[in-house]
Amino acid sequence: MVRPLGIVAAIAIAAYLVVCALLYFGQRDLLYFPQTTRVAPAQTDFALQRGPALALRGWRVNPGRDKALLYFGGNAEDLRHARAQLAPLLPDYTVYLLAYRGYGASDGAPSEAALVDDALALYDHVRMTQPQAEIAVLGRSLGSGVASQLAARRPLARLILVTPFDSLASAAQAHYPWAPVRWLLRDRYDSASALRAYRGPLLVLRAGRDQVIPASSTQRLLDALPQAPTLAELPRAGHDDISADPRYAQALRAFLR
């Protein structure tokens, strides 16, 4: 009996290691979903050149305003929906919606280092072209991780985090409790650490029926903040439909006014 049990245990361990290896090497395919967001470059109206063969493309609405909002979306978000909502909602803001690498009409492939670097480049472009503008940032889901890293590196007039997490490792661990996610994950988006020094105005919108970001992950972020944010609880909203809740628009308008 001892030998057969040992063989079974060895097979189980080998299978577990294979699954962990698949998770490690395929993790970005599980994190980033650009496929359904792709559009032709001609459908966009704003571009940021990041290299000789690397252009990021997206949209700019309400150009010429003296305030700017940079929008960073979720990991499968078509930014055209946010563009349609924010253009009339925030008439005093020029809103920039730049698709991540590999998303929309943007070139390249996504990773944390690339997305954060691109966010910094977008901020610097807006600051250079609108030197007197107040720059606010809105990050939703995955974009909350990008926005938090930007807030740690550049001064912001206001910061909005929608369905945020304390770190991607923490949020992902809840979905894969059997795997050593904290050891395997390369793109970590540690928002709690990034925001330790942030002292500007902050709005957090939390969905009561969020099935993607665990409530405990959002709570750990709130507990780690150096000062209490403005908190908007939307108890009936889910992760993907939070922007359809009327209180979402109300909270944004009130905070950015």
N, C-alpha and C positions, 0 to 999 in steps of 0.2 A: 504493500500500500504506500510505503514511504516514497518509493521511486516514482510511481505514477503521479502522485501528488506533486512531487518536485517538478516533473515534466509539465504538468498543467500550470503550475505557478510560473515556470520559466516562459511558457507560451503567453500567459497573461501579461507578464512584465514586458515581454518583447512587443506584444500588440499595443500596450499602453505607450511604450516609447515611440513606436511607429506613429501612433495618432498624435503624440506631442510634436514629433518632427513635422508631420503634415500641417499642424497648426502653426508651427514656427515659420515654415517656408511659405505657407499660403496665407499668412495672417493679413496681409494687405488686401487680398481678395475678399476677406471676410469683413474688412473694415471700410473699404472705399467701394462705392457702387456708382461709378460715373456713367454706366452704359445707357440708362434711360434718360440722361440729361443732355445727350449730345445734340448739338444744333450746328447748322452751317455758319461759317464766319460772317456771311452776309446778313445774318439775322441779328447780329450784335451791333452795337454802336460805340463801343469803347474798347481800347486795347492798351496793354502795357507790355512793351518789349522787354524780355528778360535775358535775351541772348540772340545771337545771329539766327538761330533756328528755333527759338522758343518765345512764343507770344501767348500772353494771357488775354482772354477776351471776355467781355461781359456787357454790362449796360450802365449808363449814367442817366439818371432822371432828374428833372428840375435843375438843369445846369444854370450856373451863374449866381447861386444863392451865397450868402455870406456865412452859412453854416453847412457842414458836410457830415454825412453819416456813411460809414463803411460797414457793409453787411457781409457776414460770413455765415454760410448756410450749413445744413446738415449733410450727412455723408451720402445721401441719395437725393438731394433736393434740386429740383429744377428752379433756378433763380427767377424765371419769368413770372412765377406765381407771386413771389415777394415783390418783384418790380411792379406788378399790377396793383398790389395792395398798398405799397408804401408811397408811390407817386402822388396819389391824392390825399393820403393820410398825413404826409409830412411836406406840405407845400413850401415851407421855409427852409428845407434842407435839400442840398444836392446829394443824392443818394448814389453811392457807387456799389455795384453788385458785380464783382469780378469772379468768374468761375475758377475753381481750383484747377490745378494741372490735371489734364485728362478729362475734365468735366466740360460741359457746354461746348464751346468752340476753342477751348484752351489746349495748347500743346503740352506734352510731357506726361509724367506719371506722378501721382500724389505720394507724399510722405510727410511726416511731421516737420522735418527740417525744411523741406521745400515750401510747404504751406505757410509756415511762420516767416520764412525769408521773403516770400511773396507778399505777405501781409505788411511787413515792414516796408517793402518797396512801394506798395500802394500808398501807405501812409506818407512816405517821403515824397511821392509824386504829388499828392494832394497838397501837402504842406508847401512844396515848391511852387505849384501853380496857383494856390490860394493861401498866401503867407499869413493873411489876417484871419483866416477862417477858424471857427471853433470846430474841432473834429470829435465827433462822437462815434462809438463803435457798438454794433449789435452782432452778437454771436449766438447762433442757435444750434443746440445739440453739439455735434462735432465742432461746429464753428465757435461754440463757447470756449473750447480749448484753444483755438487759434486766437480768439479775441483776448483771452486771459494772458497769453504769452505776449501779445502786442502791448497790452496794458502794462506789462512789466518792463517794457523797453522804450515806450514812447509816452509822452504826456497826452492824456485824453481829457476832453471836456466832460464827457459822460460815457458810462459803460453799461450796456444792457446784456444780460445773459439769460437765454431762454432754454429751459430744460437742461441746466448745466450739471456737471459732475465734478467731484473733487479731483479725480484722475481717471484716465481711461483704463488704467490697470485695475483700479478698484471697481469700476462699472463692469468691465469685462469679466472680472473674477466671479461676479454674481451670476453671470450667464454660463460660465464654465467652472463650477465649483470643484470639479474633479481633476482639473488641469492646473499646473503651476503657472498660471497666466502671468503673474508678476515677474517671473523669471524669463518667460518667453517673449513678452511684448517688447517690440522695438519702438513703436510710436506711443508714447506714454501720456502726453498732454496733461502734465501735472498742474492743474489750474490752482489748486489750493496753495502750492508753493509759490506759483507765479504771482498770486494776488496778495501775498503777505505784506508787501510794501505799498499796495495801492490804497490811496486815501481819497480818491475822487468820488463823485456821485455814482452810485451803483444801483441798478434795478435788476432784480432777479424774478423771473416768471416761472412758476412751478405748476406742472400739470398734475392734477389729482389722480388721473387714470393713466399715468405714464407706465407703459410696459417695457420700455427700452432702457431708460435710466432709472436705476433703483432709487427709491425715496431716500434710502440711507446714504447713498453717494452724494445726492444733492445736500442733504442735511450736514454731512461732514464738511462740505465746502462752506456752507453758511457758518458753521461753528469755527472754521479756521480763519474767517475774514477778520481783519483787524478792527473793523467797525461794522455796525449793523447796517445792512443795505435796505433800500426800499423793497419790500417783498410783496409780490402779487400772486395770490393763490387762486388758481382756476380749477376748482375741485371736479368739474365735469369734463374737463379737457383731457385728451390723450396726447401722446408724444407727437403724433403726426398731424393732428388737427387743431393744435393749440391756437394757431393763428386765425382759425375760423371762429373762435369764441369772441363775442363782442367786447369782453373785458380785456382781451389782448390789445386791441386797437386803443381802447380807452387808457390803458396803463402806459402804452408808448407815448400817446399824445400828451398825457399829463406830465410824464417824466421829462420829455424833450421840449416842452413848452418854455 
